[in-house]
Amino acid sequence: MTADRGTHHYVDDPRNADIRIYVNGDIVPRAEARVSVFDSGFILGDGVWEGLRLHNGKVAFLDQHMRRLYQGAKAIDLDIGMTPDELAAEIDRTIKANGMISGVHIRLMVTRGLKATPYQDPRVNIGGATIVMIPEYKEAAERQDGVSLFTVHVRRGAPDVQDPMLNSHSKLNCITACIQAAKAGADEALMLDPHGFVATCNSTHFFVVRGDEVWTSTGRYCLHGITRRNVLDLCAANGIEAFEKDFSLTQVYDADEAFITGTFAGLTPVASVDGRRIGNGAGAGAVTSRLRALYGDLIERECPSS
């Protein structure tokens, strides 16, 4: 029996039927949002993207997201066509057009734009980048029991294949990992690096707690996660020993706690990996609970209520 929900399981909100979506400067009703079949993102997955969280009228850690977006765009030689400040102003315009304040997830997507013909060479592109923003009322469904992970055969590759640091539209390796995990009845895939050490999950980052220590991967084979880095910084600021290091599945299976991180849900406890119960298997342990509280406080400081 396959899992009927993943780690991005959310509470359905009827307000999303009436959202307005940004498409290349126009803000249009959901039913009217369109991009061309000749768009590079549709034809080839040629683009970069960010997931943003709106809280108390402010996008959390926007500067960090902008740095990552523009770093990825430069790496693939994609001209976004506006400065980070100009793009941030367009995000704000989209939020205000929807009258949104909190509990909102924004998918910001930038592709290389239109092609004269379906072909991968960027030299057949015409015009500038395509920019789309989809803001939705989307709150993570509470997972008191924790999520289940399954280690898949799909590896996180080295930078000379496809740099895992890139938050690109080309996510087929993560999608195939997600499918394998779902077929095994798990919520998300745990992925190894080329050397067999734990790397990351297909759409979140993975941590274990062993004794008084928090471990996560070296970061060489995963996206440079913003929530991941914030959690490591919170550990450093609050006397929790945290390490970015190589570790194996053997060290995962007998961990005291485990959790995953991401912009959408923050910190989510892991109940099991490959059918092995983690800790008591009943949800967040003491360290995970403390970090969740610290992260919640960080969000409030980052996005204070007016």
Contacts in CASP RR format, 6 or more apart in sequence:
PFRMAT RR
TARGET T0000
AUTHOR 0000-0000-0000
METHOD contacts of the structure
MODEL  1
MTADRGTHHYVDDPRNADIRIYVNGDIVPRAEARVSVFDSGFILGDGVWE
GLRLHNGKVAFLDQHMRRLYQGAKAIDLDIGMTPDELAAEIDRTIKANGM
ISGVHIRLMVTRGLKATPYQDPRVNIGGATIVMIPEYKEAAERQDGVSLF
TVHVRRGAPDVQDPMLNSHSKLNCITACIQAAKAGADEALMLDPHGFVAT
CNSTHFFVVRGDEVWTSTGRYCLHGITRRNVLDLCAANGIEAFEKDFSLT
QVYDADEAFITGTFAGLTPVASVDGRRIGNGAGAGAVTSRLRALYGDLIE
RECPSS
1 185 0 8 1.000
2 182 0 8 1.000
2 183 0 8 1.000
2 184 0 8 1.000
2 185 0 8 1.000
3 148 0 8 1.000
3 181 0 8 1.000
3 182 0 8 1.000
3 185 0 8 1.000
3 186 0 8 1.000
3 187 0 8 1.000
5 141 0 8 1.000
5 187 0 8 1.000
6 147 0 8 1.000
6 182 0 8 1.000
6 187 0 8 1.000
6 188 0 8 1.000
7 147 0 8 1.000
7 187 0 8 1.000
7 188 0 8 1.000
7 201 0 8 1.000
7 203 0 8 1.000
7 204 0 8 1.000
7 260 0 8 1.000
7 265 0 8 1.000
7 268 0 8 1.000
8 140 0 8 1.000
8 203 0 8 1.000
8 264 0 8 1.000
8 265 0 8 1.000
9 140 0 8 1.000
9 141 0 8 1.000
9 143 0 8 1.000
9 187 0 8 1.000
10 138 0 8 1.000
10 139 0 8 1.000
10 140 0 8 1.000
10 141 0 8 1.000
10 264 0 8 1.000
11 138 0 8 1.000
11 139 0 8 1.000
11 140 0 8 1.000
11 141 0 8 1.000
13 136 0 8 1.000
13 137 0 8 1.000
13 138 0 8 1.000
13 139 0 8 1.000
15 137 0 8 1.000
16 30 0 8 1.000
16 136 0 8 1.000
16 137 0 8 1.000
16 138 0 8 1.000
17 30 0 8 1.000
18 29 0 8 1.000
18 30 0 8 1.000
19 30 0 8 1.000
19 98 0 8 1.000
19 134 0 8 1.000
19 135 0 8 1.000
19 136 0 8 1.000
19 137 0 8 1.000
20 27 0 8 1.000
20 28 0 8 1.000
20 29 0 8 1.000
20 30 0 8 1.000
20 94 0 8 1.000
20 97 0 8 1.000
20 98 0 8 1.000
21 27 0 8 1.000
21 28 0 8 1.000
21 29 0 8 1.000
21 30 0 8 1.000
21 33 0 8 1.000
21 94 0 8 1.000
21 132 0 8 1.000
21 133 0 8 1.000
21 134 0 8 1.000
21 135 0 8 1.000
22 90 0 8 1.000
22 93 0 8 1.000
22 94 0 8 1.000
22 131 0 8 1.000
22 132 0 8 1.000
22 133 0 8 1.000
22 134 0 8 1.000
23 33 0 8 1.000
23 34 0 8 1.000
23 35 0 8 1.000
23 130 0 8 1.000
23 131 0 8 1.000
23 132 0 8 1.000
24 130 0 8 1.000
24 131 0 8 1.000
24 132 0 8 1.000
25 90 0 8 1.000
25 131 0 8 1.000
27 93 0 8 1.000
27 94 0 8 1.000
27 97 0 8 1.000
33 132 0 8 1.000
33 134 0 8 1.000
35 41 0 8 1.000
35 42 0 8 1.000
35 111 0 8 1.000
35 130 0 8 1.000
35 132 0 8 1.000
36 42 0 8 1.000
36 114 0 8 1.000
37 43 0 8 1.000
38 114 0 8 1.000
38 115 0 8 1.000
38 116 0 8 1.000
38 117 0 8 1.000
38 118 0 8 1.000
39 111 0 8 1.000
39 113 0 8 1.000
39 114 0 8 1.000
39 115 0 8 1.000
39 130 0 8 1.000
40 46 0 8 1.000
40 47 0 8 1.000
40 111 0 8 1.000
40 112 0 8 1.000
40 113 0 8 1.000
40 114 0 8 1.000
40 115 0 8 1.000
40 122 0 8 1.000
40 125 0 8 1.000
40 130 0 8 1.000
41 47 0 8 1.000
41 111 0 8 1.000
41 112 0 8 1.000
41 113 0 8 1.000
41 130 0 8 1.000
41 169 0 8 1.000
42 111 0 8 1.000
43 115 0 8 1.000
43 118 0 8 1.000
44 120 0 8 1.000
44 170 0 8 1.000
45 111 0 8 1.000
45 168 0 8 1.000
45 169 0 8 1.000
45 170 0 8 1.000
46 76 0 8 1.000
46 78 0 8 1.000
46 111 0 8 1.000
46 112 0 8 1.000
46 120 0 8 1.000
46 122 0 8 1.000
46 169 0 8 1.000
46 170 0 8 1.000
47 73 0 8 1.000
47 76 0 8 1.000
47 78 0 8 1.000
47 109 0 8 1.000
47 110 0 8 1.000
47 111 0 8 1.000
47 112 0 8 1.000
47 168 0 8 1.000
47 169 0 8 1.000
47 170 0 8 1.000
48 69 0 8 1.000
48 72 0 8 1.000
48 73 0 8 1.000
48 76 0 8 1.000
48 78 0 8 1.000
48 109 0 8 1.000
48 110 0 8 1.000
48 166 0 8 1.000
48 167 0 8 1.000
48 168 0 8 1.000
48 169 0 8 1.000
49 69 0 8 1.000
49 107 0 8 1.000
49 108 0 8 1.000
49 109 0 8 1.000
49 110 0 8 1.000
49 167 0 8 1.000
49 168 0 8 1.000
49 169 0 8 1.000
50 65 0 8 1.000
50 68 0 8 1.000
50 69 0 8 1.000
50 107 0 8 1.000
50 108 0 8 1.000
50 167 0 8 1.000
51 65 0 8 1.000
51 105 0 8 1.000
51 106 0 8 1.000
51 107 0 8 1.000
51 108 0 8 1.000
51 263 0 8 1.000
51 264 0 8 1.000
52 59 0 8 1.000
52 60 0 8 1.000
52 62 0 8 1.000
52 65 0 8 1.000
52 91 0 8 1.000
52 105 0 8 1.000
52 106 0 8 1.000
52 107 0 8 1.000
52 108 0 8 1.000
52 263 0 8 1.000
53 59 0 8 1.000
53 60 0 8 1.000
53 103 0 8 1.000
53 104 0 8 1.000
53 105 0 8 1.000
53 106 0 8 1.000
53 263 0 8 1.000
53 264 0 8 1.000
54 60 0 8 1.000
54 95 0 8 1.000
54 100 0 8 1.000
54 101 0 8 1.000
54 102 0 8 1.000
54 103 0 8 1.000
54 104 0 8 1.000
54 105 0 8 1.000
54 106 0 8 1.000
54 135 0 8 1.000
55 102 0 8 1.000
55 103 0 8 1.000
55 299 0 8 1.000
55 302 0 8 1.000
55 303 0 8 1.000
56 101 0 8 1.000
56 102 0 8 1.000
56 300 0 8 1.000
56 303 0 8 1.000
56 304 0 8 1.000
56 305 0 8 1.000
56 306 0 8 1.000
57 95 0 8 1.000
57 100 0 8 1.000
57 101 0 8 1.000
57 102 0 8 1.000
57 303 0 8 1.000
57 306 0 8 1.000
58 302 0 8 1.000
58 303 0 8 1.000
58 304 0 8 1.000
59 65 0 8 1.000
59 88 0 8 1.000
59 91 0 8 1.000
59 95 0 8 1.000
59 106 0 8 1.000
59 303 0 8 1.000
60 263 0 8 1.000
60 299 0 8 1.000
60 302 0 8 1.000
60 303 0 8 1.000
61 226 0 8 1.000
61 230 0 8 1.000
61 302 0 8 1.000
62 88 0 8 1.000
62 91 0 8 1.000
64 226 0 8 1.000
64 229 0 8 1.000
65 108 0 8 1.000
65 226 0 8 1.000
66 84 0 8 1.000
66 87 0 8 1.000
66 88 0 8 1.000
67 84 0 8 1.000
68 167 0 8 1.000
68 224 0 8 1.000
68 225 0 8 1.000
68 226 0 8 1.000
69 80 0 8 1.000
69 108 0 8 1.000
69 110 0 8 1.000
69 167 0 8 1.000
70 80 0 8 1.000
70 84 0 8 1.000
72 78 0 8 1.000
72 165 0 8 1.000
72 166 0 8 1.000
72 167 0 8 1.000
72 168 0 8 1.000
73 79 0 8 1.000
73 80 0 8 1.000
73 110 0 8 1.000
75 163 0 8 1.000
75 166 0 8 1.000
76 112 0 8 1.000
76 166 0 8 1.000
76 168 0 8 1.000
77 122 0 8 1.000
78 110 0 8 1.000
78 111 0 8 1.000
78 112 0 8 1.000
78 129 0 8 1.000
79 128 0 8 1.000
79 129 0 8 1.000
80 87 0 8 1.000
80 110 0 8 1.000
80 129 0 8 1.000
80 131 0 8 1.000
81 128 0 8 1.000
81 129 0 8 1.000
82 90 0 8 1.000
87 131 0 8 1.000
90 131 0 8 1.000
90 133 0 8 1.000
91 106 0 8 1.000
91 108 0 8 1.000
91 133 0 8 1.000
94 106 0 8 1.000
94 133 0 8 1.000
94 135 0 8 1.000
95 104 0 8 1.000
95 106 0 8 1.000
95 135 0 8 1.000
98 135 0 8 1.000
100 135 0 8 1.000
100 137 0 8 1.000
103 137 0 8 1.000
103 138 0 8 1.000
103 139 0 8 1.000
104 135 0 8 1.000
104 136 0 8 1.000
104 137 0 8 1.000
104 138 0 8 1.000
105 135 0 8 1.000
105 136 0 8 1.000
105 138 0 8 1.000
105 263 0 8 1.000
105 264 0 8 1.000
106 133 0 8 1.000
106 134 0 8 1.000
106 135 0 8 1.000
106 136 0 8 1.000
107 132 0 8 1.000
107 133 0 8 1.000
107 134 0 8 1.000
107 136 0 8 1.000
108 131 0 8 1.000
108 132 0 8 1.000
108 133 0 8 1.000
109 130 0 8 1.000
109 131 0 8 1.000
109 132 0 8 1.000
109 133 0 8 1.000
109 134 0 8 1.000
109 169 0 8 1.000
110 129 0 8 1.000
110 130 0 8 1.000
110 131 0 8 1.000
110 132 0 8 1.000
111 129 0 8 1.000
111 130 0 8 1.000
111 169 0 8 1.000
112 122 0 8 1.000
112 125 0 8 1.000
112 128 0 8 1.000
112 129 0 8 1.000
112 130 0 8 1.000
113 125 0 8 1.000
113 127 0 8 1.000
113 128 0 8 1.000
113 129 0 8 1.000
113 130 0 8 1.000
114 125 0 8 1.000
114 126 0 8 1.000
114 127 0 8 1.000
114 128 0 8 1.000
114 130 0 8 1.000
115 124 0 8 1.000
115 125 0 8 1.000
115 126 0 8 1.000
116 124 0 8 1.000
116 125 0 8 1.000
116 126 0 8 1.000
117 124 0 8 1.000
138 264 0 8 1.000
140 264 0 8 1.000
140 265 0 8 1.000
140 266 0 8 1.000
140 268 0 8 1.000
143 265 0 8 1.000
143 268 0 8 1.000
143 269 0 8 1.000
144 283 0 8 1.000
145 271 0 8 1.000
145 281 0 8 1.000
145 282 0 8 1.000
145 283 0 8 1.000
146 268 0 8 1.000
146 269 0 8 1.000
146 270 0 8 1.000
146 271 0 8 1.000
146 281 0 8 1.000
146 283 0 8 1.000
146 284 0 8 1.000
147 187 0 8 1.000
147 188 0 8 1.000
147 260 0 8 1.000
147 268 0 8 1.000
147 269 0 8 1.000
147 270 0 8 1.000
147 271 0 8 1.000
148 185 0 8 1.000
148 186 0 8 1.000
148 187 0 8 1.000
148 188 0 8 1.000
148 270 0 8 1.000
148 271 0 8 1.000
148 272 0 8 1.000
148 273 0 8 1.000
148 275 0 8 1.000
149 181 0 8 1.000
149 186 0 8 1.000
149 187 0 8 1.000
149 188 0 8 1.000
149 189 0 8 1.000
149 190 0 8 1.000
149 201 0 8 1.000
149 206 0 8 1.000
149 260 0 8 1.000
149 270 0 8 1.000
149 272 0 8 1.000
149 273 0 8 1.000
149 274 0 8 1.000
150 180 0 8 1.000
150 181 0 8 1.000
150 184 0 8 1.000
150 185 0 8 1.000
150 186 0 8 1.000
150 188 0 8 1.000
150 189 0 8 1.000
150 190 0 8 1.000
150 273 0 8 1.000
150 274 0 8 1.000
150 275 0 8 1.000
151 189 0 8 1.000
151 190 0 8 1.000
151 191 0 8 1.000
151 192 0 8 1.000
151 249 0 8 1.000
151 273 0 8 1.000
151 274 0 8 1.000
152 176 0 8 1.000
152 177 0 8 1.000
152 180 0 8 1.000
152 181 0 8 1.000
152 189 0 8 1.000
152 190 0 8 1.000
152 191 0 8 1.000
152 202 0 8 1.000
153 180 0 8 1.000
154 173 0 8 1.000
154 176 0 8 1.000
154 177 0 8 1.000
154 180 0 8 1.000
154 189 0 8 1.000
154 191 0 8 1.000
155 191 0 8 1.000
155 192 0 8 1.000
155 193 0 8 1.000
155 194 0 8 1.000
155 196 0 8 1.000
155 199 0 8 1.000
156 164 0 8 1.000
156 173 0 8 1.000
156 191 0 8 1.000
156 192 0 8 1.000
156 193 0 8 1.000
156 194 0 8 1.000
156 199 0 8 1.000
156 200 0 8 1.000
156 221 0 8 1.000
156 222 0 8 1.000
157 164 0 8 1.000
157 173 0 8 1.000
157 193 0 8 1.000
157 194 0 8 1.000
157 221 0 8 1.000
158 194 0 8 1.000
158 221 0 8 1.000
159 165 0 8 1.000
162 168 0 8 1.000
162 170 0 8 1.000
162 173 0 8 1.000
164 199 0 8 1.000
164 200 0 8 1.000
164 221 0 8 1.000
164 222 0 8 1.000
164 223 0 8 1.000
165 222 0 8 1.000
165 223 0 8 1.000
165 224 0 8 1.000
166 223 0 8 1.000
167 223 0 8 1.000
174 189 0 8 1.000
174 191 0 8 1.000
174 202 0 8 1.000
174 203 0 8 1.000
175 202 0 8 1.000
177 189 0 8 1.000
177 191 0 8 1.000
177 202 0 8 1.000
178 188 0 8 1.000
178 189 0 8 1.000
178 202 0 8 1.000
178 203 0 8 1.000
180 189 0 8 1.000
181 187 0 8 1.000
181 188 0 8 1.000
181 189 0 8 1.000
181 190 0 8 1.000
181 202 0 8 1.000
188 201 0 8 1.000
188 202 0 8 1.000
188 203 0 8 1.000
188 204 0 8 1.000
188 260 0 8 1.000
189 201 0 8 1.000
189 202 0 8 1.000
190 198 0 8 1.000
190 201 0 8 1.000
190 206 0 8 1.000
190 252 0 8 1.000
190 273 0 8 1.000
190 274 0 8 1.000
191 199 0 8 1.000
191 200 0 8 1.000
191 201 0 8 1.000
191 202 0 8 1.000
192 198 0 8 1.000
192 199 0 8 1.000
192 249 0 8 1.000
193 199 0 8 1.000
193 217 0 8 1.000
193 220 0 8 1.000
193 221 0 8 1.000
194 221 0 8 1.000
195 246 0 8 1.000
196 248 0 8 1.000
197 217 0 8 1.000
197 218 0 8 1.000
197 246 0 8 1.000
197 247 0 8 1.000
197 248 0 8 1.000
198 206 0 8 1.000
198 217 0 8 1.000
198 247 0 8 1.000
198 248 0 8 1.000
198 249 0 8 1.000
198 252 0 8 1.000
199 217 0 8 1.000
199 219 0 8 1.000
199 221 0 8 1.000
199 222 0 8 1.000
200 206 0 8 1.000
200 217 0 8 1.000
200 219 0 8 1.000
200 221 0 8 1.000
200 222 0 8 1.000
200 223 0 8 1.000
201 260 0 8 1.000
204 260 0 8 1.000
204 261 0 8 1.000
204 262 0 8 1.000
204 265 0 8 1.000
204 268 0 8 1.000
205 216 0 8 1.000
205 217 0 8 1.000
205 222 0 8 1.000
205 223 0 8 1.000
205 225 0 8 1.000
205 227 0 8 1.000
205 228 0 8 1.000
205 260 0 8 1.000
205 261 0 8 1.000
205 262 0 8 1.000
206 216 0 8 1.000
206 217 0 8 1.000
206 258 0 8 1.000
206 260 0 8 1.000
206 270 0 8 1.000
207 214 0 8 1.000
207 215 0 8 1.000
207 216 0 8 1.000
207 231 0 8 1.000
207 258 0 8 1.000
207 259 0 8 1.000
207 260 0 8 1.000
207 261 0 8 1.000
208 214 0 8 1.000
208 215 0 8 1.000
208 216 0 8 1.000
208 247 0 8 1.000
208 251 0 8 1.000
208 252 0 8 1.000
208 255 0 8 1.000
208 257 0 8 1.000
208 258 0 8 1.000
208 278 0 8 1.000
209 215 0 8 1.000
209 255 0 8 1.000
209 256 0 8 1.000
209 257 0 8 1.000
209 258 0 8 1.000
209 259 0 8 1.000
209 285 0 8 1.000
209 287 0 8 1.000
209 288 0 8 1.000
210 251 0 8 1.000
210 255 0 8 1.000
210 256 0 8 1.000
211 256 0 8 1.000
212 240 0 8 1.000
212 241 0 8 1.000
212 287 0 8 1.000
213 241 0 8 1.000
213 242 0 8 1.000
213 243 0 8 1.000
214 231 0 8 1.000
214 235 0 8 1.000
214 240 0 8 1.000
214 241 0 8 1.000
214 242 0 8 1.000
214 243 0 8 1.000
214 287 0 8 1.000
214 291 0 8 1.000
215 242 0 8 1.000
215 243 0 8 1.000
215 245 0 8 1.000
215 247 0 8 1.000
215 251 0 8 1.000
216 228 0 8 1.000
216 232 0 8 1.000
216 242 0 8 1.000
216 243 0 8 1.000
216 244 0 8 1.000
217 244 0 8 1.000
217 245 0 8 1.000
217 246 0 8 1.000
217 247 0 8 1.000
218 244 0 8 1.000
218 245 0 8 1.000
218 246 0 8 1.000
219 244 0 8 1.000
222 228 0 8 1.000
225 261 0 8 1.000
225 262 0 8 1.000
226 262 0 8 1.000
226 263 0 8 1.000
227 261 0 8 1.000
227 262 0 8 1.000
227 263 0 8 1.000
227 266 0 8 1.000
227 267 0 8 1.000
227 295 0 8 1.000
228 261 0 8 1.000
228 262 0 8 1.000
230 295 0 8 1.000
230 298 0 8 1.000
231 242 0 8 1.000
231 261 0 8 1.000
231 267 0 8 1.000
231 291 0 8 1.000
231 295 0 8 1.000
232 242 0 8 1.000
232 244 0 8 1.000
234 240 0 8 1.000
234 291 0 8 1.000
234 294 0 8 1.000
234 295 0 8 1.000
234 298 0 8 1.000
235 241 0 8 1.000
235 242 0 8 1.000
235 291 0 8 1.000
236 242 0 8 1.000
238 290 0 8 1.000
238 294 0 8 1.000
240 287 0 8 1.000
240 290 0 8 1.000
240 291 0 8 1.000
249 273 0 8 1.000
249 274 0 8 1.000
252 258 0 8 1.000
252 273 0 8 1.000
252 278 0 8 1.000
253 273 0 8 1.000
253 274 0 8 1.000
253 276 0 8 1.000
253 278 0 8 1.000
255 278 0 8 1.000
255 279 0 8 1.000
256 278 0 8 1.000
256 279 0 8 1.000
256 285 0 8 1.000
256 287 0 8 1.000
257 269 0 8 1.000
257 270 0 8 1.000
257 278 0 8 1.000
257 279 0 8 1.000
257 284 0 8 1.000
257 285 0 8 1.000
257 286 0 8 1.000
257 287 0 8 1.000
257 288 0 8 1.000
258 269 0 8 1.000
258 270 0 8 1.000
258 273 0 8 1.000
258 278 0 8 1.000
259 267 0 8 1.000
259 268 0 8 1.000
259 269 0 8 1.000
259 270 0 8 1.000
259 284 0 8 1.000
259 288 0 8 1.000
259 291 0 8 1.000
260 267 0 8 1.000
260 268 0 8 1.000
260 270 0 8 1.000
261 267 0 8 1.000
261 268 0 8 1.000
266 292 0 8 1.000
266 295 0 8 1.000
267 288 0 8 1.000
267 291 0 8 1.000
267 292 0 8 1.000
267 295 0 8 1.000
269 283 0 8 1.000
269 284 0 8 1.000
269 285 0 8 1.000
269 288 0 8 1.000
270 278 0 8 1.000
271 277 0 8 1.000
271 278 0 8 1.000
271 281 0 8 1.000
271 282 0 8 1.000
271 283 0 8 1.000
272 278 0 8 1.000
272 281 0 8 1.000
279 285 0 8 1.000
284 292 0 8 1.000
END
